[in-house]
Amino acid sequence: MSPLDRLQELLDERGVKYERRSFVNYGRDSVEYVIWRGVGGLGFNAIRSYSDPDMLYINSTVISPEDAIAATIGRGTCHMVPKDDHEEYGEAFYIWWECDECGVTIPKTFGMPELRYCPSCGRRLIG
């Protein structure tokens, strides 16, 4: 699967409208690209990177399709759900929390600051 195909797949999953277009590069070959609108209505376009065929070229940056989505639309959201497991370590009492998207488990103790983003998948934590 080309990086442009992967990008389109990720945009489809998120319900983002896009267009796939092409142009002729100096009369030799056709170059395909994808255009879409991201956060704040900003327009983006991506072509396949010449230096790495598995990556995209966006705004002078070589980037993966997944990182392109994260940078232009956002990674999405997840929840930390308390697990039944808990452990006591001397004075500390740990309750384990699990991300409902990626499954990472982290300990949470009394007085620990609230996380805003999952340390594993990078999604914004809600609820």
Protein Blocks (a to p, Z undefined) as FASTA:
>chain_A
ZZklmmmmmmmmnopacddddddeehiaccdddddddehhiacdddddfklmkbcceehi
acdfklmmmmmnogbjcdddddfbdcdehjbccdddddfklopacdddehiacdfbdfkl
opaceZZ
